[in-house]
Amino acid sequence: MKKSILAAATVLCLFAPAAFAAGPQQGKFSWSVFGGIDQPLSGDVHGGATAAVPDLGPLNPALAGVSAELRIRSRSHDDIYGSAMSYGMEFSYGINDRSEVFGQIRQTQADEGSVQVGGAFVPALSTTLPVRGTFSDYEALTLEAGYRYYFGELGPARPFVAGRLGATRTDDIRATFVIPDAAITIANVPFTEAKWSVSGGVDVGLLFPVSEKVSITAQTGVRYVADLEGDDAAIGGLGLGSINDTGKRVSYPVSVGLRVDF
């Protein structure tokens, strides 16, 4: 998907017509729709921790009286979810022929992810058993406002930069933890709560005129979403209540869009 979007942007650069004016006009509105990918750069879905479990019996009666030490390592958004899909719409208002303000609504989605999150050291066996975690879909709704500045024409296109600030509501995330070799499963437990967090970013891109009122945009940049709120209802009793006190996401989007000026 990422390669397809980059290829589309390259084709636009080579073949988009340059006969029409592009960009904002003072006192005029525009509307855009867009879609693409959002690739994580940094930020963890969960942190790391070490916690002693004196008795595995409550998790598997066959292991009553057997102790273990959970050794959980941090795992990033890229480890668990990889690239997310992102799409939305935007309204903008021209301040002059070089700048505009805009408001945007955006949805970001990634399918559930599964990864080894650490191990359970069992002294009685002198071995460490793998612990796997599966995390539910990542879904986030973003509302942001920003300012965009356009430069002069660059061949058939017009480059721009933008800054944005707003809030993102990330849906609650649930998790399933499994120790296959010990027949232990902690299924579908709360991990993070649904929460609004501060978000923002910067963009760079190109606008390609197609007609007097229609343009194509291609852009990338950096996005930031602040920490989520951990839900310790299930994992707190295992001594892992600290691992979900994170969740921030830094990513770069690659998107193409259709813009209509009024």
C-alpha positions as CSV (number, residue, x, y, z in Angstrom):
1,M,0.0,0.0,0.0
2,K,2.8,2.4,0.9
3,K,4.6,1.7,-2.4
4,S,1.3,2.3,-4.3
5,I,0.8,5.7,-2.7
6,L,4.4,6.8,-3.3
7,A,4.1,5.7,-6.9
8,A,0.9,7.6,-7.3
9,A,2.6,10.8,-5.9
10,T,5.5,10.3,-8.4
11,V,3.1,10.0,-11.4
12,L,1.3,13.2,-10.3
13,C,4.6,15.0,-10.1
14,L,5.4,14.0,-13.7
15,F,2.1,14.3,-15.4
16,A,-0.2,16.7,-13.5
17,P,-1.1,19.7,-15.7
18,A,0.2,23.2,-14.8
19,A,-2.3,25.4,-16.7
20,F,-4.5,26.2,-13.7
21,A,-4.0,28.3,-10.6
22,A,-3.4,26.2,-7.5
23,G,-3.8,26.9,-3.8
24,P,-5.9,29.2,-1.6
25,Q,-7.7,32.4,-2.5
26,Q,-8.5,35.1,0.0
27,G,-12.0,34.6,1.5
28,K,-12.6,31.4,-0.3
29,F,-13.4,27.9,1.1
30,S,-12.2,24.5,0.0
31,W,-13.0,20.9,0.9
32,S,-10.8,17.9,0.7
33,V,-10.9,14.1,1.2
34,F,-7.7,12.0,1.7
35,G,-6.4,8.6,2.5
36,G,-3.1,6.8,3.0
37,I,-1.0,5.0,5.5
38,D,0.4,6.1,9.0
39,Q,3.7,4.4,9.8
40,P,4.8,4.4,13.5
41,L,8.2,5.9,14.2
42,S,8.3,5.6,18.0
43,G,6.1,5.1,21.1
44,D,5.3,1.9,23.0
45,V,1.9,0.1,23.3
46,H,3.2,-1.2,26.6
47,G,6.3,-0.9,28.8
48,G,8.4,-3.5,30.5
49,A,8.2,-4.9,34.0
50,T,9.4,-7.8,36.2
51,A,6.8,-9.3,38.6
52,A,6.9,-12.3,40.9
53,V,3.9,-14.7,40.8
54,P,4.2,-16.9,44.0
55,D,1.6,-19.4,42.8
56,L,0.5,-20.2,39.2
57,G,-2.4,-22.3,40.5
58,P,-5.1,-19.6,40.1
59,L,-4.1,-19.4,36.4
60,N,-3.8,-23.2,35.9
61,P,-4.8,-25.5,38.7
62,A,-2.3,-28.1,37.5
63,L,0.5,-25.7,38.5
64,A,-0.7,-25.1,42.0
65,G,2.3,-24.3,44.3
66,V,4.6,-23.5,41.3
67,S,6.1,-20.0,41.3
68,A,7.2,-17.9,38.4
69,E,8.7,-14.5,37.5
70,L,7.1,-12.6,34.7
71,R,9.6,-10.7,32.6
72,I,7.8,-8.4,30.2
73,R,9.7,-6.3,27.7
74,S,8.4,-3.1,26.1
75,R,6.8,-3.4,22.7
76,S,6.3,-0.6,20.2
77,H,3.4,0.4,18.0
78,D,5.5,-0.9,15.1
79,D,6.1,-4.2,16.8
80,I,2.4,-4.9,17.4
81,Y,0.5,-3.0,14.8
82,G,2.8,-1.9,12.0
83,S,1.4,0.5,9.4
84,A,-2.2,1.8,10.0
85,M,-4.7,3.1,7.5
86,S,-5.6,6.7,7.8
87,Y,-8.4,8.7,6.0
88,G,-10.6,11.7,6.5
89,M,-11.8,15.1,5.3
90,E,-10.9,18.7,5.7
91,F,-12.3,22.2,5.3
92,S,-10.0,25.2,4.8
93,Y,-10.4,29.0,4.4
94,G,-8.0,31.2,2.4
95,I,-6.3,34.0,4.3
96,N,-4.6,35.1,1.1
97,D,-3.1,33.4,-2.0
98,R,-0.3,31.9,0.0
99,S,-1.9,30.8,3.3
100,E,-5.0,29.2,4.8
101,V,-6.4,27.8,8.0
102,F,-8.0,24.4,8.1
103,G,-10.0,22.0,10.3
104,Q,-9.6,18.3,9.8
105,I,-11.3,15.1,11.0
106,R,-9.3,11.9,10.5
107,Q,-9.7,8.2,11.3
108,T,-6.7,5.9,11.9
109,Q,-7.1,2.1,12.0
110,A,-4.8,-0.9,12.4
111,D,-5.8,-4.6,12.8
112,E,-5.1,-6.5,16.0
113,G,-1.5,-7.5,16.5
114,S,0.2,-10.5,18.2
115,V,3.8,-10.6,19.5
116,Q,5.9,-12.3,22.1
117,V,5.8,-9.8,25.0
118,G,8.4,-11.5,27.2
119,G,8.8,-14.7,29.2
120,A,7.8,-16.4,32.5
121,F,10.9,-17.8,34.3
122,V,9.9,-20.9,36.3
123,P,12.6,-21.8,38.9
124,A,11.2,-25.3,39.3
125,L,12.0,-26.0,35.7
126,S,15.0,-23.7,35.4
127,T,13.6,-22.4,32.2
128,T,11.8,-19.4,30.7
129,L,8.5,-20.0,28.9
130,P,7.5,-17.6,26.2
131,V,4.6,-15.2,26.9
132,R,2.6,-13.9,23.9
133,G,0.2,-11.0,23.8
134,T,-2.6,-10.3,21.3
135,F,-3.9,-6.7,21.3
136,S,-7.3,-5.6,19.8
137,D,-7.6,-3.3,16.8
138,Y,-6.1,0.2,17.1
139,E,-8.8,2.8,16.2
140,A,-8.4,6.5,16.7
141,L,-10.5,9.6,15.8
142,T,-8.6,12.9,15.4
143,L,-9.9,16.4,15.4
144,E,-7.3,19.1,14.5
145,A,-7.0,22.6,13.3
146,G,-4.0,24.1,11.6
147,Y,-2.3,26.6,9.3
148,R,-0.9,25.9,5.9
149,Y,1.6,28.0,3.9
150,Y,2.2,27.6,0.1
151,F,5.3,28.5,-1.8
152,G,5.6,29.4,-5.5
153,E,5.1,26.9,-8.3
154,L,7.6,24.0,-8.6
155,G,7.0,22.7,-12.1
156,P,3.4,21.5,-12.3
157,A,3.0,21.6,-8.5
158,R,2.9,24.0,-5.6
159,P,4.8,22.9,-2.4
160,F,3.4,23.7,1.1
161,V,4.1,23.2,4.8
162,A,1.6,23.0,7.6
163,G,1.3,22.8,11.3
164,R,-1.6,21.3,13.3
165,L,-2.9,20.8,16.8
166,G,-5.9,19.1,18.3
167,A,-7.0,16.0,20.1
168,T,-7.3,12.3,19.3
169,R,-9.7,9.8,20.9
170,T,-8.2,6.3,20.9
171,D,-10.7,3.5,21.5
172,D,-10.1,1.1,24.4
173,I,-7.6,-1.7,23.8
174,R,-8.1,-5.2,25.1
175,A,-5.4,-7.9,25.4
176,T,-5.1,-11.6,25.6
177,F,-1.9,-13.0,27.2
178,V,-0.9,-16.7,26.6
179,I,1.8,-18.9,28.0
180,P,1.4,-21.8,25.7
181,D,3.8,-24.2,27.4
182,A,2.0,-23.8,30.7
183,A,-1.5,-23.9,29.2
184,I,-2.2,-20.5,30.7
185,T,-4.5,-18.0,29.0
186,I,-5.6,-14.6,30.3
187,A,-8.2,-13.8,27.7
188,N,-9.7,-10.5,26.4
189,V,-8.8,-8.3,29.4
190,P,-8.9,-4.5,29.6
191,F,-5.6,-2.9,28.8
192,T,-6.1,0.8,28.0
193,E,-9.2,2.9,28.4
194,A,-10.8,5.0,25.6
195,K,-9.3,8.5,26.0
196,W,-8.9,11.9,24.4
197,S,-5.2,12.8,24.1
198,V,-3.4,15.9,22.8
199,S,-2.2,15.4,19.2
200,G,-0.5,17.5,16.6
201,G,2.1,17.5,13.8
202,V,3.7,19.1,10.8
203,D,3.2,18.4,7.1
204,V,5.1,18.9,3.9
205,G,3.5,18.3,0.5
206,L,2.6,19.2,-3.0
207,L,-0.6,20.5,-4.6
208,F,-1.3,19.6,-8.3
209,P,-4.0,21.5,-10.1
210,V,-6.3,19.4,-12.3
211,S,-8.9,22.1,-13.2
212,E,-9.7,25.6,-12.1
213,K,-11.4,24.3,-8.9
214,V,-10.0,20.8,-8.4
215,S,-6.6,19.7,-7.3
216,I,-4.7,16.6,-6.1
217,T,-2.5,16.7,-3.0
218,A,0.3,14.4,-1.9
219,Q,1.9,14.9,1.5
220,T,3.8,13.4,4.4
221,G,5.0,14.7,7.8
222,V,5.1,13.8,11.4
223,R,2.2,13.0,13.8
224,Y,2.1,12.9,17.6
225,V,-0.5,11.4,20.0
226,A,0.1,11.7,23.7
227,D,-0.1,8.8,26.3
228,L,-3.2,6.7,26.8
229,E,-4.8,5.7,30.1
230,G,-4.0,2.2,31.4
231,D,-6.7,-0.1,32.8
232,D,-5.3,-2.3,35.6
233,A,-8.5,-4.2,36.4
234,A,-7.0,-7.5,35.2
235,I,-3.3,-7.2,35.0
236,G,-2.7,-5.1,38.2
237,G,-3.1,-8.3,40.4
238,L,-0.2,-9.8,38.5
239,G,2.1,-6.9,39.3
240,L,2.0,-5.6,35.8
241,G,0.0,-2.4,36.5
242,S,2.8,-0.2,35.2
243,I,3.2,-1.6,31.7
244,N,0.1,0.2,30.2
245,D,1.0,3.6,31.5
246,T,2.2,4.6,28.1
247,G,0.7,4.4,24.6
248,K,2.0,7.6,22.9
249,R,2.5,7.3,19.2
250,V,4.9,9.2,16.9
251,S,4.4,8.4,13.2
252,Y,4.7,9.6,9.7
253,P,1.7,9.7,7.3
254,V,1.9,9.3,3.5
255,S,-1.4,10.3,1.8
256,V,-3.0,11.5,-1.3
257,G,-6.2,13.6,-1.5
258,L,-8.7,15.4,-3.7
259,R,-9.3,19.1,-3.1
260,V,-12.3,21.2,-4.4
261,D,-12.2,25.0,-4.1
262,F,-15.5,27.0,-3.9
